[in-house]
Amino acid sequence: MKIHETTTPAGELVPVVLDRREGVLELDGAPLPPGAIEAVMKRFGAPIEPSERARLDDVEALDLGDGRRLRRARHLARFDVIARDYLVYEAPGEEPLCAMATAVAGALQHLARAARDA
């Protein structure tokens, strides 16, 4: 699932992709430490304002296993001109948490690099 996109100095768009292979979450092919998604979403996420729920347009979702799911949703705030991407973390028995995709992608990239270099 594409969670973000960056631009190279040459102007090319490069997706940041989160995937689950054989039960392991990977960011751009690099394994993430166990619990990384949960930790990042609990750090950066917040419950979705009830009045804004209807304004979130789902783009895609990733099954995280054990009834957990991460959704990428687009939101156009009343005062914005361009819609922004958000990630919504859903776990059984917990209130969904929502965070800007750029913040989550940056944190996950840091954790993937740290795990690789450990």
Secondary structure as UniProt FT lines:
FT   STRAND          2..7
FT   TURN            9..10
FT   STRAND          13..21
FT   TURN            22..23
FT   STRAND          24..27
FT   TURN            28..29
FT   STRAND          30..31
FT   TURN            34..35
FT   HELIX           36..44
FT   STRAND          46..47
FT   HELIX           50..55
FT   STRAND          56..65
FT   TURN            66..67
FT   STRAND          68..75
FT   TURN            78..79
FT   STRAND          84..90
FT   TURN            92..93
FT   STRAND          97..100
FT   HELIX           101..117
//
